[in-house]
Amino acid sequence: MPEVFDEVFWEERYRSTTAVWSGNPNAQLVAEASDLPAGAALDVGCGEGADTLWLASRGWQVTAVDFSTVALQRAAAKAEELGIGERVDWVHTDVVDWTPAVGCFDLVSAQFMHLPAQQRDVLYARLAASVAPGGSLVIVGHHPSHMHSAMDRPEMRGMFFTGEDLAAALDPAEWDVVAVDARSRPAIDPDGREITLQDAVLHARKLR
């Protein structure tokens, strides 16, 4: 696995600064989950916990998973500060080697969880299996169009995907695809210029 996805790398990255991410929930998760009734949620690769905190503040009971202890401690402290710590179960593990409980989450969210294709397929199959009947699977990541932008990362090109790629792996007899899209998102490139990127989005609801 490339170093960028190594636990040691991420521990050091989080440790080197007071905040790696903006603290705002991911826009596509907000768009897809705002109208869902609160229940049990799984936030995979939760990092500093912005998505987890947003869900918990809206009444969700969240299992938040990451392999960085620094990020989890930071997120847990923020949850306590907001008075929602009891709504979150923080789990320290590498999701590549972890299998969530089957059929028990009303929402499973994986935001920008980029892995080599074979590992990604195995992980996403496990995540799909963990969704309860009637529940939602929301996966968002970098669209392959990033390869043609100033934000291109050659070492990640094989890890980009489309919503259609993800939807194709779901059994249509078991899933209703609510949204499959490439959505524009403003960003700042390494030279400080405003650009537009595309996010690959899949939202599917489990039928049974």
N, C-alpha and C positions, 0 to 999 in steps of 0.2 A: 504494500500500500504506500502511496507517496507520503513523504514526511509531513505534508500539510495536514494530513488526517491522523497523524500520530498523537496519542494522548500526551506524551511529553511535550510536543510542540505546542499544543493548545494550553496546557497548564502554564507554560512559560509565557505564552502570549497574554493570557488573562492576568497573570501575576505582574506583568510588566507595565500595566496601566490600570487606572481606577475603573475604566469602562471601555470595553471593546466595541459594544453596539450602542445604538441610539437610546435604548430604553423604551422605544415605541413598539407596539405589536406589529407583526408583519401585515402589510396592507391587504394582501390577498386572503389571509386568514380572517381578518376583520370582515372583508366583503362576503365571504362564504359562511361564516359562523354567527354573524350578528343576530340573525333571525332564528337560530336553532334554540330549542328549549334546553335549559341547562341540565346536565346529567353527569356522567363519568367521562372524563377526557384523558387522553394520553398525548403528551407533548414530547415528541422524540427529538433528541438533540436540543434540549431546551436552552442551553447556554446560560446567559445571565437572567433568563426567566421572563422576558417581556411578554411573550405570548401566554405563558402560564399565569402570570399575574393578571393579565387582561381577562383571561377565562375565569379565574378564581373570583375576581371582583364582580363578575356577572353571575355568580352562583354555581359555577362548575366545581366539581370535586376532581382535582387534577393529579395524575401521576406524571411527574416530570423527570425525564431521564437524560443524563449526560455523563460523559466520562471525565469531565474536569471537576475536581473537588473545589477548586478556586471559584469557578463559575457557580456551582451549586451553593456554596456558602454565601456568595454574594446575593444570589437570588433568594435564598431562604431568609437572609437578613432583611431584604426589602419586603418580603411577604409579611414578616412579623411587624415591621414598621407600619405597613398598611392595615394590619389587623386581620389578615386573611391566611395566616400561617396554617391554621387548622384545616384549610381546604386543599392543602397540597401535600403529597407524598413525594419526597425527593429521593430519587434512586440513582446511585452512582454505579454505572456499568457501561461497558462498551456495547452499543446496540448491535454490532456485528455478531456478537457472541451471545446475545440475550434474546429470549423468546417471551413475549408478553402473553398473559392469559388469553385463552381463546374465547371470542364471542362475548366480551364483557364491557366494552367501551362504547359509549354513545357518540363519541367523536375521537378520531385518531388523526393527529396532525403531525406532518413532517415537513418542515420549512427549510429549504436549501440544504438538504441532507444529501450531499454528493459523494458517491462511491463508484468504484469501477463497476461496470455493468453487471457482471455476474453476482457480486456481493449485493448490489442494489436490488436486483431481481429477487434474491432470497429474502432480504430484509423487508421489501415491500409486500411480498407474499405473506410474511409473518404478520405484518401490520394489518393487512386486509383481513386475515383470519381473526384478528383480535377485535374487530368491529362487531358490535351486537346487531341483531336484526333490527332494522329501522334506523341504525346509526350511520354516521357519515365518515368517510375517508377523505381527507383534504391533504393533497401533496402539492408542493410548490417548489420550483427550482429554476435554475438558469436555463433559458432556452438556447438551442444551438446557434441562434442568430448572434449570440455574444461573440462567436468566432470572427464576426465581421465588424466588431466594434473596438474602440480604444480600450475596453475592459477585457479583451481576450486574454485568457490564460492557457497557453498551449498545453501545459501539463494536465489540464482538466478537460480537454476537448472530448475525450471519450466518456466523460461523466455527465455531460449535458444531456437533456432529454426533452421530449415534447409531451404535452398532455395526452396526445393520441398514443404515444408509446406506452404510457401507463395504462390507459383505458383498454388497450388491446390485450393486456394480461388479465383482465377481469372477465369472469363468466357472465355473459348477458342474462343468463337465467337467474343469477344471484344478485346482480347489481343494476341499479338505475343510474346512469351517468347524468348527473345534474349539470355539470359544467366541465368542458374541456376546451382550453383556450390558450392563446399567447397574448398576454396583457402588457401594455406599455407601462413603464415605470421610469420617472425621472431619476437621474443619477449624475454624479460628478466624476469625470475621468481623472486619471493621474495628473493631468496638466491643469486641473481646476475648471475645465469647461463643462457646461451643462450638456448632457446627452440623454437619449432615451434608450432604455433597455427593454427587453421582453422577458417576462416571467412565464414559464410553463405552468399551467394550473390544471389540476384534476380535482373535481369534487364528485364523489360517487356515494350513493346511498344503498346500503345493503338491504336486499329484499327479504332474505331468509337465511 
